[in-house]
Amino acid sequence: MKDDLFKNNIGIIGAGHIGQALALSLLEKKYPRENIQLSYNGSIFTFSDLYDNNLDELIHNNSDIVKSCSIIILSVPPQNFRQIGEFGLDEDVLVISFMAGISIDTIKRQTGSNNVVRIIPTGPGTIRNYNAIAGVYPENKKANTIFKLLEIDYYVLDNENQMKYMVLAGCLPAVYSVVDAQLDENKEAIGKIAEEFSDFIEISSKAEKLVPKSNKEEFVKEVSTPGGVTEAIINSLSEGKSLYDSLIKGLERNEELS
Ligand SMILES: NC(=O)c1ccc[n+]([C@@H]2O[C@H](COP(=O)([O-])OP(=O)(O)OC[C@H]3O[C@@H](n4cnc5c(N)ncnc54)[C@H](OP(=O)(O)O)[C@@H]3O)[C@@H](O)[C@H]2O)c1
């Protein structure tokens, strides 16, 4: 199964934190280097990271990637997705989107693929450490092979609407770096969200274990995409709002990005 997977050219559009974590972990798992392509948006800081990670040789432009890859990973910020334009993919090209807030229908329309899977994982560090937790929708055999290769602990969701709660779950390791998960008020906040998405309590307790022991500030910075949902929750917490209100702010930000 792994050998079949490794024959696919895999293109990662958006080689930022998530994109580079995926590329590095795939390479560590022996995914053939010549079958991985990456793109970014021209930032010199990103180029410098790619160079330091020995990934600079894998850089391609988006149009090369959409022409030559049978698996496309989307890891650009949601607000940058539209600017990429029409992809013109064949219907069966597998598109795996890591973007929060962009629906499967929108991705299908813009890419031309009819084979789109969404995944919301905990941060890039957890992908690198092979302890990411994620929500996935819908189930897809080929995508599952990749998630298993990367040792992602994934939950297949009942419907796409649950993705929005998974977006919150993906933020929890950062959230628990700045608030105490064991406070009664915070447990209640998680319980309230679980009324809408029952896996939330289990995922929340797994997320608590993903808080790093040191360098918490750096960790929070790393997982907070500018303008993204984690940033909205962390900003709200730092304004003194409760965890529940801050999670609701996160849901609202997710809605704005959709
Ligand atoms: N970070 C997390 O913990 C997390 C968790 C779950 C889901 N996500 C989702 O994952 C996605 C990526 O997050 P991230 O934290 O990795 O963000 P990031 O570090 O900002 O990386 C995004 C990358 O996309 C590139 N990009 C932007 N526009 C592009 C374009 N038109 N063509 C090609 N590349 C383009 C950027 O290039 P430049 O560097 O040149 O600007 C950047 O390298 C987001 O959609 C986010 O919602 C993130």
Ligand as a Chemical Component Dictionary entry (heavy atoms), coordinates in Angstrom:
data_LIG
# 
_chem_comp.id                   LIG 
_chem_comp.type                 NON-POLYMER 
_chem_comp.pdbx_formal_charge   0 
_chem_comp.three_letter_code    LIG 
# 
loop_
_chem_comp_atom.comp_id 
_chem_comp_atom.atom_id 
_chem_comp_atom.alt_atom_id 
_chem_comp_atom.type_symbol 
_chem_comp_atom.charge 
_chem_comp_atom.model_Cartn_x 
_chem_comp_atom.model_Cartn_y 
_chem_comp_atom.model_Cartn_z 
_chem_comp_atom.pdbx_ordinal 
LIG N1  N1  N 0  -0.724 26.232 12.015 1  
LIG C1  C1  C 0  -1.620 25.424 12.512 2  
LIG O1  O1  O 0  -1.536 24.997 13.658 3  
LIG C2  C2  C 0  -2.777 24.948 11.687 4  
LIG C3  C3  C 0  -3.615 23.943 12.198 5  
LIG C4  C4  C 0  -4.686 23.505 11.402 6  
LIG C5  C5  C 0  -4.894 24.023 10.151 7  
LIG N2  N2  N 1  -4.056 25.001 9.692  8  
LIG C6  C6  C 0  -4.300 25.535 8.368  9  
LIG O2  O2  O 0  -3.166 25.234 7.574  10 
LIG C7  C7  C 0  -2.927 26.273 6.633  11 
LIG C8  C8  C 0  -1.480 26.722 6.730  12 
LIG O3  O3  O 0  -1.197 27.185 8.035  13 
LIG P1  P1  P 0  0.299  27.569 8.429  14 
LIG O4  O4  O 0  0.294  27.802 9.880  15 
LIG O5  O5  O -1 1.246  26.591 7.839  16 
LIG O6  O6  O 0  0.420  28.964 7.677  17 
LIG P2  P2  P 0  1.769  29.696 7.200  18 
LIG O7  O7  O 0  2.907  29.269 8.041  19 
LIG O8  O8  O 0  1.428  31.126 7.070  20 
LIG O9  O9  O 0  2.027  29.068 5.750  21 
LIG C9  C9  C 0  1.251  29.354 4.650  22 
LIG C10 C10 C 0  2.126  29.243 3.440  23 
LIG O10 O10 O 0  1.320  29.451 2.284  24 
LIG C11 C11 C 0  2.114  30.162 1.343  25 
LIG N3  N3  N 0  1.266  30.799 0.351  26 
LIG C12 C12 C 0  0.442  31.873 0.464  27 
LIG N4  N4  N 0  -0.141 32.159 -0.693 28 
LIG C13 C13 C 0  0.332  31.251 -1.582 29 
LIG C14 C14 C 0  0.129  31.038 -2.960 30 
LIG N5  N5  N 0  -0.697 31.809 -3.680 31 
LIG N6  N6  N 0  0.786  30.032 -3.571 32 
LIG C15 C15 C 0  1.621  29.221 -2.873 33 
LIG N7  N7  N 0  1.861  29.376 -1.552 34 
LIG C16 C16 C 0  1.223  30.381 -0.926 35 
LIG C17 C17 C 0  2.861  31.153 2.177  36 
LIG O11 O11 O 0  4.005  31.607 1.447  37 
LIG P3  P3  P 0  4.969  32.771 2.010  38 
LIG O12 O12 O 0  5.641  32.153 3.194  39 
LIG O13 O13 O 0  5.862  33.062 0.887  40 
LIG O14 O14 O 0  4.048  33.893 2.407  41 
LIG C18 C18 C 0  3.233  30.298 3.380  42 
LIG O15 O15 O 0  4.470  29.661 3.188  43 
LIG C19 C19 C 0  -3.933 27.377 6.947  44 
LIG O16 O16 O 0  -4.954 27.314 5.995  45 
LIG C20 C20 C 0  -4.492 27.034 8.310  46 
LIG O17 O17 O 0  -5.867 27.343 8.397  47 
LIG C21 C21 C 0  -3.008 25.464 10.412 48 
# 
loop_
_chem_comp_bond.comp_id 
_chem_comp_bond.atom_id_1 
_chem_comp_bond.atom_id_2 
_chem_comp_bond.value_order 
_chem_comp_bond.pdbx_ordinal 
LIG N1  C1  SING 1  
LIG C1  O1  DOUB 2  
LIG C1  C2  SING 3  
LIG C2  C3  SING 4  
LIG C2  C21 DOUB 5  
LIG C3  C4  DOUB 6  
LIG C4  C5  SING 7  
LIG C5  N2  DOUB 8  
LIG N2  C6  SING 9  
LIG N2  C21 SING 10 
LIG C6  O2  SING 11 
LIG C6  C20 SING 12 
LIG O2  C7  SING 13 
LIG C7  C8  SING 14 
LIG C7  C19 SING 15 
LIG C8  O3  SING 16 
LIG O3  P1  SING 17 
LIG P1  O4  DOUB 18 
LIG P1  O5  SING 19 
LIG P1  O6  SING 20 
LIG O6  P2  SING 21 
LIG P2  O7  DOUB 22 
LIG P2  O8  SING 23 
LIG P2  O9  SING 24 
LIG O9  C9  SING 25 
LIG C9  C10 SING 26 
LIG C10 O10 SING 27 
LIG C10 C18 SING 28 
LIG O10 C11 SING 29 
LIG C11 N3  SING 30 
LIG C11 C17 SING 31 
LIG N3  C12 SING 32 
LIG N3  C16 SING 33 
LIG C12 N4  DOUB 34 
LIG N4  C13 SING 35 
LIG C13 C14 SING 36 
LIG C13 C16 DOUB 37 
LIG C14 N5  SING 38 
LIG C14 N6  DOUB 39 
LIG N6  C15 SING 40 
LIG C15 N7  DOUB 41 
LIG N7  C16 SING 42 
LIG C17 O11 SING 43 
LIG C17 C18 SING 44 
LIG O11 P3  SING 45 
LIG P3  O12 DOUB 46 
LIG P3  O13 SING 47 
LIG P3  O14 SING 48 
LIG C18 O15 SING 49 
LIG C19 O16 SING 50 
LIG C19 C20 SING 51 
LIG C20 O17 SING 52 
# 
